Amino acid sequence: MSTEDVFAGLPGYDADQQREYEREAAERWGQDAVDASRARIGGWTKQDAAASMEEHAALSRGMQGLAREFPQCVAQ
């Protein structure tokens, strides 16, 4: 799958912004790191992409719960 295939359809996805993120990642960590990430995603099926998105959502929900439970630890 292409990066766009993985993220297209997500609320707020912007292909131009994705290209900017990839440019910034290449500056910070090198083009090899960006290429390696693309290669990993390139082997994904739609089910792999959906599982990754669900895992991300579950992590986000967990962090939100922790932020509610420990508000003193959240940067203001």
N, C-alpha and C positions, 0 to 999 in steps of 0.2 A: 504494500500500500504506500501511496505517497503521503507526505506530511499533510497535504490538503485533504486527502481521503480520510485520514484519521480524525482530523479536527473539524472538518466541514460539518455543519449542522449543529455544532455546539453553540449555545447562546453566546453572542458577542464575538464569535470567531471572525477574524479579519485577516485575509491572506496577506495584505500589505504589512500589517503589524507582525505577522509570523515571519516574513522575510526580514524585517528589522530585528526581531529577536535572534534569528539565525546569524545575521551579520554581527550583532553584538557578541553572540556566543563565539563566533570565529575569532573576533578580536581578543576576547578574554582567554579562551582555552585552545584556540587554534582550529584551523579548518579540518584537521584530521578528526577532532572530537565531534564536530558537526557531521562530517561524513559518516563516522561510526554510528552516530545516533540515527541518521537517515537509513543506514544499512539495516539496523535492528528493526526499525519500523517497516522497512521495505519487505521484510519477511512475514509481517503480521497478516492474519486473516481478519475479516470483520469481527469475528468472535474475540480474537485477541485484543483488538482495539476496544471493543465494548467492555471486556474484562478490565482492561487498563483504566478506562474512564470510570468504571464502578469502583475500582480500588482507590482511585484518586478522590472520588466523591466520599467514600467511607473514611478515608484519612481526614478529609476536610471536616466532615461531621464530627469526628473524634476530637479534632483540634478546637472546633467551636465549643464542644461540650467542656473541654478542659478550660477554655477561656472563661466560660460562664462559672465554672466551679472554682477557679483560681484567678479572679479578676485582678488581683494585686500583681500578678505576673505578666499582665498584658501591657505593652508599651502604650502610653497615652498620646 
